[in-house]
């Protein structure tokens, strides 16, 4: 997890991304950053519609699900860099699997956290190349 330790210091901020100097990130930009660090396509350009059309309080969960279904395949066993759909909370609904098979996500408190494994009840999606 050492390649992502700096992400654990971040707090939630709509439209912010790791590395922008703000110390903030949102759930999608967290997913993009972890995927970049793993050498995978990050999908950031294909998600710009969300920032142009919605705010942090108006982005519907169903729209996130639609994005996942259009850009990913549902998988039963997540691999590093796969996208996870968590229960919606004040911080975010998307998470990402780490290189070690754990999960990086935004807690309801607004802080990035890491779980050592992905709970089985969380839907997992493998992005299309």
Secondary structure, DSSP 8 states (H G I E B T S, - for coil): -GGGGGGGG-EE-TT--TTSSSSEE-HHHHHHHHHHHTT-----GGGHHHHHH--TTT--HHHHHHHHHHHEEEESS--TT-EEE----SS-SEEEE-TTS-EEEE-TTSBEEEESS--TTSEEEEE--
